[in-house]
Amino acid sequence: MERIKEVFDVAVIGGGPAGMISAIKASEKGAKVILIEKNLILGKKFLITGGGRCNITQAEFNYKKFVEKLGKKGQFLLSGLSIFGVKEVIDFFEKNGLKIKIERGQRVFPFSNKSKDVLNVLLRHLKKNKVKILLGQEVLGFNVEKGRINKVELKDKEITAKSFILATGGKAYPGTGSTGDGYQWAQKMGHKIIEPKPALVPLKIKESWAKDLQGLTLKNVNVSVFQDNKKKASRFGEMMFTHFGLTGPIILDLSKSILELLNKEGVVLSIDLKPALDIKALDNRLQRDFVKNKNFKNYLPELVPQRLSDSIIDFTGINPSKKLNSIEKEERKKIINFLKDLRLTVQGSVGFAQAIITTGGIDLKEINSKTMKSKIIKNLFLVGEILDLDGPTGGYNLQICWTTGYTAGINAVV
């Protein structure tokens, strides 16, 4: 069967945030644009970001500080941020009727707490700008001649365009369509791929007792990462126990560096349940409390979340019926050790299946940071998670999508 042939100015492959914003910006410049998505809806992964609330961006308006959070490769984004940065993203959504709010940690969310409301702003723009949307369309491959893409081949269509924007995402959450196809296509066209690995990913823990705490959230704790008894990193904030180990904002943020360390040798996490108190201050508090004629077990809810009571009894070996005023100095030391240095051994991660993003991807050295244009294929632009660029939780990764997508969209129109 002969394929139907269609011609456009710009063809965008991938209907996530980077793909949608690039299609919007290219169409605003008067280009005839097509957006090709293999899922039956646009923004499938986008809808589950931020726990379904969509953490639109990070309200860090100092872009030097913003890119520092992205690590050594963050400088790549500086040029794009000066064109379509955090302020411009917030303005874009607010001017289109989306009320937003800034929460703890400078995280920007829609006021409604619904990612669908963010997606609807993008969908309205695509419709208004007459972007042609093809859903449920698997890309079979690209036809490349003399360093240019001539067409993209679908099952029953051939799409020809002056410019092509690849916005296919990474390998995280493959159930949403992020299966790494874009890496293979880019590699076939001559691009170098830095090995994709899961990032912002929950961790598997060796200790079986930790699994009994499934669902327990710890707030305002400090987690330190140790390898060979040397402290490598730490984060303060919120974490949660799961049936396989640990998750939550600080665990996700530490996961990338933990997994890099794990390639060499074992990694141990130390949880400080009372970071506001040093050992001396905590000991003084315990001594004040331990004058009471009260059972140790009945006192524990004042000290730790209820579900940690059994754990602290197991770790310290203190008889739960023992009176506080009978607890000895050595027993007090064991309690302090539990509170200040609760240790867990990392076994690995749950992998791409539950990773929020991918680290690794197309080598940034092969992309013009001012235009997002490939230095290898003359009419190819590369955006979003497919790039070897990622950041911590808190809206940084969506901002990478908005910035790179916008930059490609305005530069793809020739």
DRENDO-1510 file (C-alpha; in Angstrom, 1 decimal, always signed):
<recs>
REC; n; res; u; v; w
REC; 1; MET; +0.0; +0.0; +0.0 .
REC; 2; GLU; +1.4; +3.4; -1.0 .
REC; 3; ARG; +1.8; +5.8; +1.8 .
REC; 4; ILE; +0.0; +9.2; +1.8 .
REC; 5; LYS; +2.5; +12.0; +1.4 .
REC; 6; GLU; +2.1; +15.3; +3.4 .
REC; 7; VAL; +4.3; +18.3; +3.4 .
REC; 8; PHE; +4.9; +20.7; +6.3 .
REC; 9; ASP; +7.3; +23.5; +7.4 .
REC; 10; VAL; +8.0; +21.8; +10.7 .
REC; 11; ALA; +7.4; +18.3; +11.9 .
REC; 12; VAL; +7.6; +17.6; +15.7 .
REC; 13; ILE; +8.0; +14.1; +16.9 .
REC; 14; GLY; +6.8; +13.6; +20.4 .
REC; 15; GLY; +3.8; +15.1; +22.2 .
REC; 16; GLY; +5.2; +15.8; +25.6 .
REC; 17; PRO; +5.8; +19.3; +27.1 .
REC; 18; ALA; +8.9; +20.0; +25.0 .
REC; 19; GLY; +7.2; +18.8; +21.8 .
REC; 20; MET; +4.0; +20.8; +22.4 .
REC; 21; ILE; +5.7; +24.1; +23.3 .
REC; 22; SER; +8.0; +23.8; +20.2 .
REC; 23; ALA; +5.0; +23.1; +18.0 .
REC; 24; ILE; +3.2; +26.1; +19.5 .
REC; 25; LYS; +6.1; +28.5; +19.0 .
REC; 26; ALA; +6.8; +27.3; +15.4 .
REC; 27; SER; +3.2; +27.7; +14.5 .
REC; 28; GLU; +3.1; +31.2; +16.0 .
REC; 29; LYS; +5.7; +32.2; +13.6 .
REC; 30; GLY; +3.4; +31.3; +10.7 .
REC; 31; ALA; +4.8; +27.8; +10.0 .
REC; 32; LYS; +2.7; +24.9; +8.9 .
REC; 33; VAL; +3.3; +22.4; +11.7 .
REC; 34; ILE; +2.5; +18.8; +12.4 .
REC; 35; LEU; +2.9; +17.1; +15.8 .
REC; 36; ILE; +3.3; +13.3; +15.8 .
REC; 37; GLU; +2.6; +11.3; +18.9 .
REC; 38; LYS; +2.6; +7.5; +19.3 .
REC; 39; ASN; +0.1; +7.6; +22.3 .
REC; 40; LEU; -3.6; +8.2; +21.8 .
REC; 41; ILE; -3.4; +11.4; +23.8 .
REC; 42; LEU; -0.8; +14.2; +24.1 .
REC; 43; GLY; +1.1; +14.7; +27.4 .
REC; 44; LYS; +0.5; +11.2; +28.8 .
REC; 45; LYS; +3.5; +11.3; +31.0 .
REC; 46; PHE; +3.1; +15.0; +31.6 .
REC; 47; LEU; -0.3; +14.3; +33.3 .
REC; 48; ILE; +1.3; +12.3; +36.1 .
REC; 49; THR; +4.1; +14.7; +36.9 .
REC; 50; GLY; +4.2; +16.2; +40.3 .
REC; 51; GLY; +1.9; +13.5; +41.6 .
REC; 52; GLY; -0.7; +14.5; +39.1 .
REC; 53; ARG; -0.4; +18.2; +40.1 .
REC; 54; CYS; +2.3; +19.2; +37.6 .
REC; 55; ASN; +5.2; +21.0; +39.1 .
REC; 56; ILE; +5.4; +23.5; +36.2 .
REC; 57; THR; +8.8; +25.0; +37.0 .
REC; 58; GLN; +11.1; +26.1; +39.8 .
REC; 59; ALA; +10.8; +29.7; +40.9 .
REC; 60; GLU; +14.5; +30.4; +40.8 .
REC; 61; PHE; +14.9; +33.6; +38.8 .
REC; 62; ASN; +18.7; +33.8; +39.1 .
REC; 63; TYR; +19.6; +31.7; +36.1 .
REC; 64; LYS; +23.2; +31.2; +37.2 .
REC; 65; LYS; +21.9; +29.6; +40.4 .
REC; 66; PHE; +19.3; +27.6; +38.3 .
REC; 67; VAL; +21.9; +26.1; +36.1 .
REC; 68; GLU; +24.2; +25.2; +39.0 .
REC; 69; LYS; +21.5; +22.8; +40.2 .
REC; 70; LEU; +21.8; +21.0; +36.9 .
REC; 71; GLY; +25.5; +20.2; +37.5 .
REC; 72; LYS; +28.4; +20.7; +35.1 .
REC; 73; LYS; +26.3; +20.5; +32.0 .
REC; 74; GLY; +23.8; +23.2; +33.2 .
REC; 75; GLN; +25.7; +26.0; +31.4 .
REC; 76; PHE; +24.2; +24.6; +28.2 .
REC; 77; LEU; +20.8; +26.0; +29.2 .
REC; 78; LEU; +21.9; +29.5; +30.0 .
REC; 79; SER; +21.3; +30.9; +26.5 .
REC; 80; GLY; +17.8; +29.4; +26.3 .
REC; 81; LEU; +16.8; +30.6; +29.7 .
REC; 82; SER; +17.6; +34.2; +28.7 .
REC; 83; ILE; +14.9; +33.8; +25.9 .
REC; 84; PHE; +12.3; +31.6; +27.6 .
REC; 85; GLY; +13.1; +31.2; +31.3 .
REC; 86; VAL; +11.2; +30.7; +34.5 .
REC; 87; LYS; +9.5; +34.2; +34.4 .
REC; 88; GLU; +8.4; +33.7; +30.8 .
REC; 89; VAL; +7.0; +30.2; +31.5 .
REC; 90; ILE; +4.9; +31.6; +34.4 .
REC; 91; ASP; +3.8; +34.5; +32.3 .
REC; 92; PHE; +2.8; +32.2; +29.5 .
REC; 93; PHE; +0.5; +30.2; +31.6 .
REC; 94; GLU; -0.9; +33.1; +33.6 .
REC; 95; LYS; -1.7; +35.1; +30.5 .
REC; 96; ASN; -3.6; +32.1; +29.2 .
REC; 97; GLY; -5.9; +31.9; +32.3 .
REC; 98; LEU; -4.0; +29.5; +34.5 .
REC; 99; LYS; -3.8; +30.6; +38.1 .
REC; 100; ILE; -0.6; +29.4; +39.7 .
REC; 101; LYS; +0.9; +29.2; +43.1 .
REC; 102; ILE; +4.4; +28.9; +44.6 .
REC; 103; GLU; +4.8; +26.3; +47.3 .
REC; 104; ARG; +7.6; +25.2; +49.7 .
REC; 105; GLY; +10.9; +24.8; +47.9 .
REC; 106; GLN; +9.9; +27.4; +45.3 .
REC; 107; ARG; +7.9; +24.8; +43.4 .
REC; 108; VAL; +5.4; +26.2; +41.0 .
REC; 109; PHE; +2.0; +24.5; +40.6 .
REC; 110; PRO; -1.4; +25.3; +39.1 .
REC; 111; PHE; -3.7; +26.7; +41.8 .
REC; 112; SER; -6.2; +23.9; +41.0 .
REC; 113; ASN; -3.5; +21.2; +41.7 .
REC; 114; LYS; -4.6; +19.5; +38.4 .
REC; 115; SER; -2.0; +18.8; +35.7 .
REC; 116; LYS; -4.9; +18.5; +33.2 .
REC; 117; ASP; -5.4; +22.3; +33.5 .
REC; 118; VAL; -1.8; +22.9; +32.5 .
REC; 119; LEU; -2.2; +20.5; +29.6 .
REC; 120; ASN; -5.4; +22.2; +28.4 .
REC; 121; VAL; -3.6; +25.5; +28.0 .
REC; 122; LEU; -1.2; +23.8; +25.6 .
REC; 123; LEU; -4.0; +22.0; +23.8 .
REC; 124; ARG; -5.9; +25.2; +23.2 .
REC; 125; HIS; -2.9; +26.9; +21.8 .
REC; 126; LEU; -2.2; +24.0; +19.4 .
REC; 127; LYS; -5.8; +24.1; +18.2 .
REC; 128; LYS; -5.9; +27.9; +17.8 .
REC; 129; ASN; -2.6; +27.8; +15.8 .
REC; 130; LYS; -4.0; +25.0; +13.6 .
REC; 131; VAL; -1.2; +22.6; +14.4 .
REC; 132; LYS; -2.1; +19.2; +12.8 .
REC; 133; ILE; -1.9; +16.5; +15.4 .
REC; 134; LEU; -1.4; +12.8; +14.6 .
REC; 135; LEU; -2.1; +10.5; +17.5 .
REC; 136; GLY; -1.4; +6.8; +17.7 .
REC; 137; GLN; +1.3; +7.1; +15.1 .
REC; 138; GLU; +4.4; +4.9; +15.4 .
REC; 139; VAL; +7.4; +6.4; +13.6 .
REC; 140; LEU; +9.2; +3.7; +11.5 .
REC; 141; GLY; +12.3; +5.8; +10.7 .
REC; 142; PHE; +13.8; +8.8; +9.1 .
REC; 143; ASN; +15.1; +9.2; +5.5 .
REC; 144; VAL; +18.4; +11.0; +5.6 .
REC; 145; GLU; +20.4; +12.2; +2.6 .
REC; 146; LYS; +23.5; +14.5; +2.5 .
REC; 147; GLY; +23.2; +15.4; +6.2 .
REC; 148; ARG; +19.5; +16.4; +5.9 .
REC; 149; ILE; +16.3; +14.6; +6.9 .
REC; 150; ASN; +14.0; +14.3; +3.8 .
REC; 151; LYS; +11.0; +12.7; +5.5 .
REC; 152; VAL; +9.8; +10.7; +8.5 .
REC; 153; GLU; +8.1; +7.5; +7.7 .
REC; 154; LEU; +4.9; +6.3; +9.5 .
REC; 155; LYS; +2.8; +3.2; +8.9 .
REC; 156; ASP; +0.6; +4.8; +6.2 .
REC; 157; LYS; +2.1; +8.2; +5.7 .
REC; 158; GLU; +5.3; +10.0; +4.7 .
REC; 159; ILE; +5.8; +13.4; +6.3 .
REC; 160; THR; +8.1; +15.8; +4.5 .
REC; 161; ALA; +9.2; +19.0; +6.3 .
REC; 162; LYS; +11.9; +21.7; +6.1 .
REC; 163; SER; +12.7; +21.2; +9.8 .
REC; 164; PHE; +12.3; +18.3; +12.2 .
REC; 165; ILE; +12.1; +18.5; +16.0 .
REC; 166; LEU; +12.8; +15.4; +18.0 .
REC; 167; ALA; +11.1; +15.5; +21.4 .
REC; 168; THR; +10.6; +11.8; +22.1 .
REC; 169; GLY; +11.6; +11.9; +25.8 .
REC; 170; GLY; +13.9; +9.4; +27.6 .
REC; 171; LYS; +13.3; +5.9; +29.0 .
REC; 172; ALA; +11.7; +6.7; +32.3 .
REC; 173; TYR; +8.2; +5.5; +32.9 .
REC; 174; PRO; +8.1; +3.4; +29.7 .
REC; 175; GLY; +4.4; +2.7; +30.3 .
REC; 176; THR; +3.7; +6.3; +29.2 .
REC; 177; GLY; +5.5; +5.7; +25.9 .
REC; 178; SER; +9.0; +6.8; +26.9 .
REC; 179; THR; +10.9; +3.8; +25.5 .
REC; 180; GLY; +14.1; +5.4; +24.2 .
REC; 181; ASP; +13.2; +5.3; +20.4 .
REC; 182; GLY; +14.6; +8.8; +19.9 .
REC; 183; TYR; +18.1; +7.6; +21.1 .
REC; 184; GLN; +18.2; +4.9; +18.4 .
REC; 185; TRP; +17.1; +7.3; +15.7 .
REC; 186; ALA; +19.6; +10.0; +16.7 .
REC; 187; GLN; +22.4; +7.4; +16.9 .
REC; 188; LYS; +21.6; +6.2; +13.4 .
REC; 189; MET; +21.9; +9.8; +12.2 .
REC; 190; GLY; +25.4; +10.0; +13.7 .
REC; 191; HIS; +24.7; +11.4; +17.2 .
REC; 192; LYS; +26.6; +10.2; +20.2 .
REC; 193; ILE; +24.5; +8.9; +23.1 .
REC; 194; ILE; +25.7; +9.1; +26.7 .
REC; 195; GLU; +24.3; +5.9; +28.3 .
REC; 196; PRO; +20.8; +6.6; +29.5 .
REC; 197; LYS; +20.2; +5.7; +33.2 .
REC; 198; PRO; +17.3; +6.1; +35.5 .
REC; 199; ALA; +17.3; +9.3; +37.7 .
REC; 200; LEU; +15.0; +10.7; +40.4 .
REC; 201; VAL; +14.3; +7.1; +41.1 .
REC; 202; PRO; +13.2; +5.2; +44.3 .
REC; 203; LEU; +15.8; +3.0; +45.9 .
REC; 204; LYS; +15.9; -0.6; +47.0 .
REC; 205; ILE; +17.1; -1.3; +50.5 .
REC; 206; LYS; +18.7; -4.4; +51.9 .
REC; 207; GLU; +17.3; -4.3; +55.5 .
REC; 208; SER; +14.0; -6.2; +55.8 .
REC; 209; TRP; +12.8; -4.3; +58.8 .
REC; 210; ALA; +12.6; -1.1; +56.7 .
REC; 211; LYS; +10.0; -2.8; +54.5 .
REC; 212; ASP; +7.7; -3.2; +57.6 .
REC; 213; LEU; +7.5; +0.6; +57.6 .
REC; 214; GLN; +5.9; +0.8; +54.2 .
REC; 215; GLY; +3.9; +4.1; +53.8 .
REC; 216; LEU; +5.6; +5.9; +56.7 .
REC; 217; THR; +6.7; +9.4; +55.7 .
REC; 218; LEU; +9.4; +11.2; +57.6 .
REC; 219; LYS; +9.5; +15.0; +57.4 .
REC; 220; ASN; +12.3; +17.4; +58.3 .
REC; 221; VAL; +14.9; +14.7; +58.4 .
REC; 222; ASN; +18.5; +14.7; +57.0 .
REC; 223; VAL; +19.8; +11.8; +54.9 .
REC; 224; SER; +23.6; +11.5; +54.4 .
REC; 225; VAL; +25.2; +9.2; +51.8 .
REC; 226; PHE; +28.3; +7.3; +52.9 .
REC; 227; GLN; +30.8; +5.2; +51.0 .
REC; 228; ASP; +33.8; +3.6; +52.6 .
REC; 229; ASN; +32.8; +5.6; +55.8 .
REC; 230; LYS; +33.2; +8.9; +53.9 .
REC; 231; LYS; +30.3; +11.3; +53.6 .
REC; 232; LYS; +29.5; +11.9; +49.9 .
REC; 233; ALA; +26.3; +13.9; +49.9 .
REC; 234; SER; +23.3; +14.8; +52.0 .
REC; 235; ARG; +19.8; +16.3; +51.8 .
REC; 236; PHE; +17.3; +17.7; +54.2 .
REC; 237; GLY; +13.5; +17.3; +53.8 .
REC; 238; GLU; +11.0; +14.5; +53.3 .
REC; 239; MET; +11.3; +10.8; +52.6 .
REC; 240; MET; +9.1; +7.8; +52.6 .
REC; 241; PHE; +9.4; +4.0; +53.3 .
REC; 242; THR; +8.0; +1.7; +50.6 .
REC; 243; HIS; +7.6; -2.1; +50.2 .
REC; 244; PHE; +10.9; -2.2; +48.4 .
REC; 245; GLY; +12.9; +0.5; +50.1 .
REC; 246; LEU; +12.8; +4.3; +50.0 .
REC; 247; THR; +11.3; +7.2; +48.0 .
REC; 248; GLY; +10.3; +10.8; +48.5 .
REC; 249; PRO; +11.9; +14.1; +47.4 .
REC; 250; ILE; +15.3; +13.9; +49.2 .
REC; 251; ILE; +15.8; +10.2; +48.2 .
REC; 252; LEU; +14.9; +11.0; +44.6 .
REC; 253; ASP; +17.3; +13.9; +44.5 .
REC; 254; LEU; +20.1; +11.8; +45.9 .
REC; 255; SER; +19.4; +8.8; +43.7 .
REC; 256; LYS; +21.5; +9.9; +40.8 .
REC; 257; SER; +24.7; +10.3; +42.8 .
REC; 258; ILE; +24.0; +7.2; +44.9 .
REC; 259; LEU; +23.7; +5.0; +41.8 .
REC; 260; GLU; +26.9; +6.4; +40.4 .
REC; 261; LEU; +28.7; +5.6; +43.6 .
REC; 262; LEU; +27.1; +2.1; +43.7 .
REC; 263; ASN; +28.9; +1.2; +40.5 .
REC; 264; LYS; +32.1; +1.2; +42.5 .
REC; 265; GLU; +31.2; -0.2; +45.9 .
REC; 266; GLY; +28.5; -0.3; +48.6 .
REC; 267; VAL; +26.6; +2.7; +49.7 .
REC; 268; VAL; +25.1; +3.3; +53.2 .
REC; 269; LEU; +22.4; +5.9; +54.0 .
REC; 270; SER; +22.4; +7.6; +57.4 .
REC; 271; ILE; +19.1; +9.1; +58.6 .
REC; 272; ASP; +19.2; +11.8; +61.1 .
REC; 273; LEU; +15.7; +11.9; +62.6 .
REC; 274; LYS; +16.5; +15.0; +64.8 .
REC; 275; PRO; +18.7; +17.3; +62.6 .
REC; 276; ALA; +17.7; +20.4; +64.6 .
REC; 277; LEU; +19.5; +18.9; +67.7 .
REC; 278; ASP; +23.1; +18.0; +68.0 .
REC; 279; ILE; +24.0; +15.0; +70.1 .
REC; 280; LYS; +24.6; +17.0; +73.3 .
REC; 281; ALA; +21.3; +18.9; +73.0 .
REC; 282; LEU; +19.5; +15.7; +72.3 .
REC; 283; ASP; +21.1; +14.0; +75.3 .
REC; 284; ASN; +20.1; +16.9; +77.5 .
REC; 285; ARG; +16.5; +16.6; +76.3 .
REC; 286; LEU; +16.4; +12.9; +77.1 .
REC; 287; GLN; +17.9; +13.4; +80.5 .
REC; 288; ARG; +15.1; +16.0; +81.3 .
REC; 289; ASP; +12.4; +13.6; +80.0 .
REC; 290; PHE; +13.9; +10.5; +81.8 .
REC; 291; VAL; +13.1; +11.8; +85.3 .
REC; 292; LYS; +9.5; +10.7; +84.7 .
REC; 293; ASN; +8.0; +7.5; +86.2 .
REC; 294; LYS; +6.7; +6.4; +82.8 .
REC; 295; ASN; +7.1; +3.3; +80.7 .
REC; 296; PHE; +9.6; +3.6; +77.8 .
REC; 297; LYS; +7.1; +2.4; +75.2 .
REC; 298; ASN; +4.5; +4.9; +76.3 .
REC; 299; TYR; +7.0; +7.7; +76.0 .
REC; 300; LEU; +8.2; +6.9; +72.5 .
REC; 301; PRO; +5.4; +8.7; +70.6 .
REC; 302; GLU; +6.8; +11.9; +72.0 .
REC; 303; LEU; +10.1; +11.1; +70.4 .
REC; 304; VAL; +9.4; +9.3; +67.1 .
REC; 305; PRO; +6.5; +8.6; +64.8 .
REC; 306; GLN; +4.3; +5.8; +66.3 .
REC; 307; ARG; +5.4; +3.3; +63.6 .
REC; 308; LEU; +9.0; +3.7; +64.6 .
REC; 309; SER; +8.3; +2.7; +68.2 .
REC; 310; ASP; +8.9; -1.1; +67.6 .
REC; 311; SER; +12.1; -0.3; +65.6 .
REC; 312; ILE; +13.7; +1.8; +68.3 .
REC; 313; ILE; +12.8; -0.9; +70.9 .
REC; 314; ASP; +14.4; -3.6; +68.7 .
REC; 315; PHE; +17.5; -1.5; +68.0 .
REC; 316; THR; +18.2; -0.4; +71.5 .
REC; 317; GLY; +17.1; -3.7; +73.2 .
REC; 318; ILE; +15.5; -1.6; +76.0 .
REC; 319; ASN; +12.6; -3.4; +77.7 .
REC; 320; PRO; +9.4; -1.5; +76.6 .
REC; 321; SER; +8.0; -1.7; +80.2 .
REC; 322; LYS; +11.2; -0.2; +81.7 .
REC; 323; LYS; +10.6; +3.1; +83.5 .
REC; 324; LEU; +12.2; +6.2; +82.0 .
REC; 325; ASN; +13.9; +7.1; +85.3 .
REC; 326; SER; +15.6; +3.6; +85.3 .
REC; 327; ILE; +17.2; +4.0; +81.8 .
REC; 328; GLU; +21.0; +4.0; +82.0 .
REC; 329; LYS; +23.6; +6.1; +80.3 .
REC; 330; GLU; +24.6; +3.4; +77.8 .
REC; 331; GLU; +20.9; +2.8; +76.9 .
REC; 332; ARG; +20.5; +6.5; +76.3 .
REC; 333; LYS; +23.5; +6.4; +73.9 .
REC; 334; LYS; +21.7; +3.7; +71.9 .
REC; 335; ILE; +18.6; +5.8; +71.7 .
REC; 336; ILE; +20.6; +8.8; +70.5 .
REC; 337; ASN; +22.4; +6.6; +67.9 .
REC; 338; PHE; +19.1; +5.4; +66.5 .
REC; 339; LEU; +17.8; +9.0; +66.3 .
REC; 340; LYS; +20.9; +10.6; +64.8 .
REC; 341; ASP; +22.4; +7.7; +62.7 .
REC; 342; LEU; +19.8; +5.2; +61.5 .
REC; 343; ARG; +21.6; +3.3; +58.8 .
REC; 344; LEU; +20.3; +1.5; +55.7 .
REC; 345; THR; +22.1; -0.3; +52.9 .
REC; 346; VAL; +21.3; +0.6; +49.3 .
REC; 347; GLN; +21.0; -2.4; +46.9 .
REC; 348; GLY; +20.0; -0.5; +43.8 .
REC; 349; SER; +17.1; +1.3; +42.2 .
REC; 350; VAL; +13.7; +0.2; +40.9 .
REC; 351; GLY; +14.9; +1.1; +37.4 .
REC; 352; PHE; +13.3; +3.0; +34.5 .
REC; 353; ALA; +9.8; +1.6; +35.4 .
REC; 354; GLN; +9.4; +4.1; +38.2 .
REC; 355; ALA; +12.1; +6.7; +37.5 .
REC; 356; ILE; +10.8; +10.2; +37.0 .
REC; 357; ILE; +13.5; +11.1; +34.4 .
REC; 358; THR; +16.4; +9.8; +32.5 .
REC; 359; THR; +20.0; +10.9; +33.0 .
REC; 360; GLY; +22.2; +10.6; +29.9 .
REC; 361; GLY; +21.1; +11.0; +26.3 .
REC; 362; ILE; +22.2; +12.9; +23.2 .
REC; 363; ASP; +25.7; +14.5; +23.8 .
REC; 364; LEU; +25.3; +18.2; +24.3 .
REC; 365; LYS; +28.5; +18.9; +22.4 .
REC; 366; GLU; +26.7; +18.0; +19.2 .
REC; 367; ILE; +23.9; +20.5; +19.7 .
REC; 368; ASN; +23.9; +24.3; +19.3 .
REC; 369; SER; +22.7; +25.6; +22.7 .
REC; 370; LYS; +21.4; +28.9; +21.1 .
REC; 371; THR; +19.1; +27.2; +18.6 .
REC; 372; MET; +18.9; +23.5; +19.8 .
REC; 373; LYS; +19.9; +22.6; +16.2 .
REC; 374; SER; +21.9; +19.5; +15.6 .
REC; 375; LYS; +25.5; +20.0; +14.5 .
REC; 376; ILE; +25.4; +16.8; +12.5 .
REC; 377; ILE; +22.0; +16.9; +10.7 .
REC; 378; LYS; +21.3; +20.3; +9.1 .
REC; 379; ASN; +17.5; +20.4; +9.7 .
REC; 380; LEU; +17.2; +18.5; +13.0 .
REC; 381; PHE; +16.5; +20.1; +16.4 .
REC; 382; LEU; +16.7; +18.1; +19.7 .
REC; 383; VAL; +14.8; +19.0; +22.8 .
REC; 384; GLY; +13.6; +17.9; +26.3 .
REC; 385; GLU; +14.5; +14.7; +28.1 .
REC; 386; ILE; +16.2; +13.2; +25.1 .
REC; 387; LEU; +19.2; +15.5; +25.9 .
REC; 388; ASP; +22.0; +14.6; +28.2 .
REC; 389; LEU; +20.7; +17.2; +30.7 .
REC; 390; ASP; +18.7; +16.8; +33.9 .
REC; 391; GLY; +18.1; +18.3; +37.3 .
REC; 392; PRO; +16.7; +17.7; +40.7 .
REC; 393; THR; +13.1; +17.5; +41.7 .
REC; 394; GLY; +11.2; +20.7; +42.0 .
REC; 395; GLY; +10.3; +21.8; +38.5 .
REC; 396; TYR; +13.8; +21.9; +37.0 .
REC; 397; ASN; +13.3; +19.2; +34.5 .
REC; 398; LEU; +10.0; +20.6; +33.1 .
REC; 399; GLN; +11.8; +24.0; +32.8 .
REC; 400; ILE; +14.4; +22.2; +30.6 .
REC; 401; CYS; +11.6; +21.0; +28.4 .
REC; 402; TRP; +10.0; +24.5; +28.1 .
REC; 403; THR; +13.2; +26.3; +27.4 .
REC; 404; THR; +14.7; +23.8; +24.9 .
REC; 405; GLY; +11.3; +23.3; +23.2 .
REC; 406; TYR; +10.7; +27.0; +22.8 .
REC; 407; THR; +14.2; +27.7; +21.5 .
REC; 408; ALA; +13.9; +24.9; +18.9 .
REC; 409; GLY; +10.4; +26.1; +17.9 .
REC; 410; ILE; +11.4; +29.6; +17.1 .
REC; 411; ASN; +14.6; +28.5; +15.3 .
REC; 412; ALA; +13.1; +25.7; +13.2 .
REC; 413; VAL; +11.1; +28.1; +11.1 .
REC; 414; VAL; +13.1; +28.9; +8.0 .
</recs>
